Amino acid sequence: MRCVVQRSGPARVAIDGVVAGEVDKGLVVLAAFAPGDTEAELAWMARKLPNLRLFLDDEGKMNRSLREVGGGILLVSQFTLYGDCRKGNRPSYVGSAPPRQAEALYRRFAELLRQEWPEVSEGRFGAAMSVSLVNQGPVTVIVDRDAP
């Protein structure tokens, strides 16, 4: 499992011009799933994200988590995070879970994430989405959790 996590001010995801999900501040999480991902990877990531210390403390250091500062998580599925560009000019997505499996993993991950953090907003799996955000910092990290 791979997530790209961005510390954000206002963020939204729209489908055909209609807002599907949004947050005022918090984290934008782009999530991708690999064929070997299991409940263990999903649960680990769901616990990890609200605890990432990506927000500034009173001394200006990234020392606070979403749990400490509040806000929401905007969750967006993005299989292209497993795009492999080492050969040629067209990415290969063989490292990404097939659509049916990825959708089931995404749905379960969203459930687990909501158990850890109540304010989760989403895009729609498989849709062509427009994501807009104010990346604060900018702060962007990649969080990987490989299946054993």
N, C-alpha and C positions, 0 to 999 in steps of 0.2 A: 504494500500500500504506500502511496506517495501523496503528500499534500504540500501545496505551496500556500503559505500562510502570510497574509499581508495585514499589518496594523493599519486600520482605516478610520477615517472620519465617515461622513455619509457615503453609503454604497448601495447599489441596487442592481438587480438583474431583471432584464425585460425580455419578453418573448413577443415578437410581432408588435413592438411598441407598447405592450401592456406590462406594467410592473408585476413581476411574479413574487419577488422578495426584496426586502431592503432592511438596512440597519442604520441607525443614526451614528453609531461609533462602535468600534470593536474589532473583529477579525473577519477578513474575507478568506475563505478556505476553498481552494480549488483541489478537488479530490479525484484520484485515479486508483484503479484497482488492478492487481495482477492475478493471473490464473490460480496461483497457490494460496491466495489470501483466505484466511479463516476468521472465525469469531474472535480468536485471540488477537489478531492484528487490528481488527475493527475496535475492540474494547480498549486496547492499549492506546490507540490514537484518540478515541473519544475521551479517555481520561487525561491524556497529554495536553490537548489543545487548550482547555480553559485554564491550565496551570502554566502555560508558557509565559515566561517573564519577558514580555516584549514592550511593556508600557513603562514610562518614566516615573521614577520616584521623585521626592522633593529635591534631590541633589542632581537630577538630570540623568540618572543612570537607568538603563533598562532593568528594572528590578521588581516590577509589579506585574501581576497576571490579570487576566480578564476577571477572575474571581475577586480581585482586590479593587479594580477600577470600575467594573460594571460594563454594560454594553451588550452587543449581540454578536452572533456568528452568522455570516451569510455563506451558506454552503452551496457550492456549484460543482457538478460533476464535470470532469475534463479528462477524457481518456488520452488526449494528446500528451499528457505529462510523461507517458511512457514511450513517446516517439524517439526512435533511435536514428540519429542523423550521421552516424559514423561512415556509412557507405553511401555514395551517390548524393543526390540532392533532394530526393523524396524520402521523408521519414518513413520508417517501418514501425508498425504498431503491434508487432508480434508479442511484445512484452505486456500488452494490455489484455485484461480479461475480455473474453467475448461478450458482446452486448447483453445477452440474456443473463449471464452470470454477473456481469458488472452491475446491472440494474438491481439485482437481488442484494448484492453487497452494498450498493449505495443506499438502498432503502433501509437495510439493517443498520448501517453506520449512522444514518440520520436518526433512527430510533435511539441508538446507544448514546449518541451525542446529546440528544434532548434529555436523556436521563441524567447526564452530567451537567448540562447547562440549559436552563429553561428557555432562553431566548435564541432560538435557531430559526432562521428564515432560509428559504431555498429557491433555487431555480427549478427547472424540470428536466429530469434525466432524458437525454437523447435529443432535446430541443436545440435549435439554433438560438443562442442567447446572446444578448448584449449586456456586458458587465461594465459598470462604471463605478469608480471609487475615487476617493481622495486618500492616496497612500500617504500616511503620516510618517515622517522621518526622512526619507522613505525607509520603511522596515519591511523586508521580505525574507522569509526563511523557508527552506525545504525540509520537511520532516518525512523520513522514510522509515518504514517498518517492514522488513522482509519476512516472509513466511519461512519457518525453519525447514 
